[in-house]
Amino acid sequence: MPESFVLHAQLEKDTFPLAELSLCAVRAMDVAALPWLVLVPRVDGARDTIDLSTDAQRQLMEEIALVSRALRAGFNPHKLNVAALGNVVPQLHVHVVARYTDDAAWPKPVWGNLPMQPYLTDQREEFRLIFAKALSSVKN
């Protein structure tokens, strides 16, 4: 990450690192119920997508598509949900969530409708491995 970039404390607490892309830090929500990624553009002061340059906005969309393809390849979801809310954490971040018709929240939004159980250490490592393999496969 750029030296001056600081990840919001709530994102630091709720997620763990997975990958570094050109623009975004890719982190996983520490919620074992679903494959749930958070992309954080490493741009100081960005609260909304319009705070990014036009080139950075395009790059963000490309990186959302890339991690979406990786989630689909690695976890075979029924649907992918993409959202940038920022009501609790003002730092610009984008959620990419793999959804299944039999998940605990379906068809409702994940917020407030999932068990917020964190990953066990071995589950976290398995998630990292599956995502890394899938990301590598969709980059080529």
N, C-alpha and C positions, 0 to 999 in steps of 0.2 A: 504494500500500500504506500501511496505517497507519504513522505515524512509528516506533512502537516495534517493528513487525514486522521480523524478520530471517529471511531465507531461509537454510536450512541450507547450509553451504558445499558439500556434495556435490551437492545439487540445483542450486546455482548453477553448478557445474562441468559437470554432465551434461546440462543443459537450456538452452533459450533461450526468452525470453518471447514469448507469442502474443497474450494478451488479459487484461483485468482484468474479472472479473465482480463481483457484489455481495459475495460472500464470498471467492471464490477467485482466486488468480493462476493463469492457465492458461499452462502452459509445455510445450514439446515436448522430448522426449528427443532428444538429438543423435545419433540412430541412423537412418541413411538407409534401413535395410532395411524399415521399416514406419512408417505413421503412428501415433505413440505420444505421447499427451498425459499430462501430470501436472497434477492440480489440487491446489493448496496453499491450504487455508483460512488466511486471514490472521488467525489467532488465536494469540497468544503462549502457549507452553507446551502446546499441544494435541499429544498423542501418538496418541490413539485417538479414534474418532468419539464415544465417550461423554464425552470431555472438552469437547465442544461443548454449548451450550445446546440445548434441544429445537428452538427455532426455527432455530438454525444447522444442526442435523442435517437438518432438512427442506430448508433452503436448499442444503445440500451435495448432497442427493439430486436436487434440481431442476437444479442446475448440472451434475451428472454426466449426467443425462438430456439436457440441452441440448447439451453437447459431444459426447455420443454420437450425437445426431441429426445434428450438424454433420459428424462423421466419416463417418457413413453417407451423408449427402448429398454430401459432397465427394470421398469416396474409395471408395465402393461395396464395403465389405468383405464377406466371407462371414459373419463373426462379430465381435462386439465383446467383448473381455475387459475386465472391471473388477476391480481389486484394490487393497486397502490393506494392505500388508505391514508395512513399517517395521522390518524386522530389521536393516538396515544404516543407514538414515536414520531416526532416531526421530521427527522432525517429521512430523506428520500430513500425508500426501499420498496421493492416489488416482490410480492408473494407469488410463487408458482406452486400450486398444490395438486398432487395426483389424487383424484377422487374415484371412488368405487361405489357402485350401486348398493353394496352391502356394508359400506363404512358406517360408523356410529352416528354420523351427522347427516347422511344422505336423506333427502335432497337439500337440506338446509345448509347455510354457510358454516364453515368450520369454526368460526369464532363463537365461543360460548356453547358449542354443541358437541365438543369432543372431550374424551378423558385426556387430561393434560399430563399423562404419565410420561416421564422422560425415558429416553433410550437407556437400556442396560449397556455396559461397556462393550460386550460382544455384539449386541445389536447395532450399536453405533459404528463399530468397525466394519460389520457386514454391509451396512448402508453405504459407508464411504467406498468400500471396494466395488459394490454394484454400480454406484453412481460414477466412479472414476472410469470403470470399464465402459459403461454406456456413453459417457461424455467423449471418451477417446474414439469410440466407434462412430459417433455422429459427426465428429470433427472432420473425418476423412471423407 
